[in-house]
Amino acid sequence: MKLGKDKNYFYDLYAYLCDFAHCNFSTLYYYIGTDDGYTCDKVVNEYLVRVVVLFIFTKIFESIVTVEGEDFTSESEEKECYNLVRNSTLFLYTQLDYFSKFTCESVDTELNNHMKKLFKEMKKSLKEEVGSVKKDFLK
């Protein structure tokens, strides 16, 4: 089920993640080195991977924590969870803004434009209020 602004990036993000989540030959390029041997160092997008993982975690965490009726063991735990949602959302908003303007010189223009659009839509979706956290801190 895709809700709100999530539907604007969902299929593109899913397609991107499927390259790595399914066992197929489309990822072979990433793991064959210059000597035709196996490598994990050929294509390293560590920062991008971290941002995507944090994005997914934040969206899930926000929908669990901020929806009315969540039981917290204490008021301080609730406050800490809400702060974590705000802080991670703000961090992601900044990083996705960077990625939505970044041009990778090692890929073609079409892929660059596609990825920029993906990150722009992911950034827009962060403004959407899923639960009870107000998103007025995002510009």
Beta strands, then each sheet from edge to edge (+ up, - down):
end
